[in-house]
Amino acid sequence: MDKVAIVTGAGSGIGRAVALALSDDGYAVALAGRRAEALEATRAEASAEARVLLVPTDVRDSDSVRALFDRTQGEFGRLDVVFNNAGTFTPAVALEELTHEQWSAVLDTNLTGVFLCIQQAFRIMKSQEPRGGRIINNGSISAHVPRPNSAPYTATKHAITGLTRSAALDGRAFDIACGQIDIGNAESPMTARMKDGVPQADGSMVPEPTMAVANVARAVVYMASLPLDANVPFMTVMATKMPFIGRG
C-alpha cells in the first residue's frame, strides 16, 4: 500500500520540490495551494505513473482545509505525512507602518493555516488503521532570529515552534509524530532578491548565498521516512555561508 502525503503551498518553490520528491519516493501526494494553475505545473513535473491529486485550497479557511483532508482520504484511503509549507510575508517596512490587515494575513496563513491542517491530520491519523502518521512543519531561520522589518513573519515562525512542540506532545499517545524543519536561503522565487543584497541588522545591504531547494526536499523525505517510533523534532537546513550563525 502506497503511503500518502499532503503538501500545502505545493505550487512553487519548496512545496513543489518536496511534493515531487515525496512522489519520487513512492508516496501518493495531494497537492494543495490557492492557485490551480500552479498546482497543474507541479503535477506536470511528476512522473507519468505518479499518483497525484490536485486540491485547490485556502489554508486560512477551515472549510477549505477540511475539504482538502476529506478528498485526500477519500481518494487514497489514508494519510501518512503532512508537510505544512504554505506561507506568506509582508513588505519589509517599518513595524509601525504595517497595517492590521497585513499582520492578520500573515498570521492567518502562517499560523492559523498550520493549526487547521494539524487539526484535520489528527482527526484522520487517530482513527485510521494502522493508526498514526507524521506532521512536518516548515519553520524558518526566522523561528530563531529575525531579519530587519519582519515582525509578522518572525512572530508566526516562533509560534510554529510552540505549535510543533504541542502537537508532538498531544500526538504522542496516538502514534502521531510532529517535527519542524527550519530552512535558510533555499533557492526559490522568494529568495531571488538575495543575490542583489538584503538588509542586515547593522543597516547594510549584503548579498547572501543560497542553496539548491533539492537539499530541503531530501531532508523532508528523510524525516518522513522514519518509523513512527523515531522522530526528528527539529532540523535546520541552510546555505552554509549565510549569515545565521552570528547574525546581528
N, C-alpha and C positions, 0 to 999 in steps of 0.2 A: 504494500500500500504506500503510495506517494505521501510524503509529508507535505503539509500545506502552510503557506505563509501569506500574510498580508503586509504590503509595504505602502505606507502613506507618503505623499509627495513623490510618487513614482514617475512623474512625467519628465523629470530632468535631473541633472547633477547626481548627487549622492544617492537619491532614491532610485533613479534609473539604474545606476551601476549596481546597487545592491539587489534590486529586483532581478536583473539579468544574471547576476552571479548565483543567486539562490535557484533560479530556473536551471542554470547550467549544472547545478549540484543535485538536480533531481526533484526539486520542490515544484508543486503546483502553486502558482503565485497569483494572488488578486492584486491588481494594480489600482491604487486609489489616488485621486487627485482631482482638483477642481476643473482642469481643462481636458476635455475628452480628446482633443487633437494631440495633446502632448502624450497622453496615455497610449494613443494609437502609434505614435512614433516610437515609444518604448517597446511596444509589442512587435513592431516591425523589425527590431534588432534581435528579438529572441529567435531561437532555433525553430525550424519548421515543426518539430514534434513537441515543442514546449506546451504545457498546459497553463494557459494564461487567461485570466478573467479581468475584464475592464469594468471598473465600477466608479464612475464619476462621483466624487464625494467631497462635501464640505465638512471638515472635521470640527468646525465651530458649531455645527448643528447636530443636536442629539439624534434627531430622527434620521438624518443622513448617515450618521455613524452606525446606528443600529441596522439600517438597511444594508450597509457595506458588510457587516458581520453576518447578517442573516443570509445574504446572497452567497457569500463565501461558503458558509456551512451547507447551504442548500446545494451548491454546485459540486463541492469537493468532499462533503461529509464530515469534516472535522477541521481543527485549527491547531497547528503546532507552534508557529512562530509569528509574532507581530513585530515589525520594525516601525516604530513611531518616529517618522522623519519629517513630516510636514512642518514647515516653519516660515516665519517672515520676520521683518525688522523694520525700523523706522529710519527716516533720513538722519544723517549724523549732524544734528543741530543741537544747540544748547538745550539742556534739560528743561529750562523754563519756557522754551519755545514750543515744546511738544504739546499737541492738543490731547484732550481727553480721548477723542476718537482714535488717535494714533496709538495711544497707550493701550486702549481696550482691544484694538485689532490685534496687537502683538500678543497680549495675554490670552485672548480667545483662541488664537491659533496654536501658539507655542506651549501653552499650559493646559487650558481647558480642553483643547482638542486631544491632547495626550491622555488626560484623565478620562474623557469619554471613551476613547479606544481601549484603555485598560479595563474600564468597567465591562465593556462588551466582551473583551477577551476572557475576563474572569468568568462571566456568565457561561460561555461555551466551554472553556477549559475545565471548569469544575464538574460539568455534567457529562462530558463525553467519555467514551471508553476506547482505549485506555485514557485515564484521566491525566490532566495536566498539560503543560506547554511552556513556552518561553516568550517573554516580552523583552525587547531591546529598545531602549530609548536613546534617541540622538540628543546627547547633551552638546557640549561645545567646550573649547578652551575657556569661553566666557562663563562656564559654570565654576571656574576657579578664579579668574581675574578678568576685569573689564577692559574693553577698549574705550577711548575717549568718546563721550556723547553716545552712549549705548545703554542708557538706563533701562528701558523696557525689555530689550533683548537679554541683557545680563540678568535682570531680575527673574525672567522666566527660566533661564538656564540654571540659575542657582536653585530655583523652585523645583525643577525637574529632578535634581539630585535628591531632594527630600521626598518627592513623589516616588522615585525609583526605590529608595530605601523602604518606604511604607508598603509599596506593592510587593517588594521582595519578602517582607515580613508577613504580610497578610496572605500571600500566596503560598507560603512555605508548607502549610498543612495540607494543601491541595495539589502538591507537585507542580506548582507554577513557579518557575524561576524568572527573576527580573534583573536585568543589568542595564548598564549605561555605557555608551561609547562617546568619549569626548574627542572631537575632531578639530584639528588645527590646520587650516590653509590647504584643504583639498581642492584641486582644480575643478572649478565649476563656473557657471555664469556669475555667481555671487562673488567669486574671488578674482575675477579677471582684472579688476581695478588694482589689485595688489602689485602688479608689475610696474605700475606707474607711480606708486607711493601711496601709503595710507597713514593717517595721523597716529603719532606716537604720544606717549604720556608726557614727554618733555616739550610737546608742541611742534616737533619737527614732522616732516613728511618723508617716509623712508620706504623704498620698495621692499617687499617681503617675498621670500621664496615660497613656492607651493610644491605640493606632491601630487602624484597621479591619484585620481579618485579610486582606481583599482585597488590601492592599498587599503582603503576603507572597506571596500566590498569584501576583500579577502578576510579582513578582521571580523566583519559581521558574520560571514559564513562560518568562521571558526567558532565564534560564540554560539551560533545556532547549532553547531554540530555536536556539542557536548551532550552526554546523557543528562537526564534531569536531576541526577544526584550530584551533579557538578555545575558550578556557575562561575561566570566572570562578572562580579558585581560592578566593577568599574574598569574601563580600559581607556587609555589615551593614545591616539594615533595622530601624529603631527609631522609636518615638514621639519626635518632635523634642525635646520638653521633658522627657523622662525623665532622671533623674539618673544618666547613664552617663559622659559626659564630665565629669571632675572628681569622680566618685564617690569618697567617702571623705574 
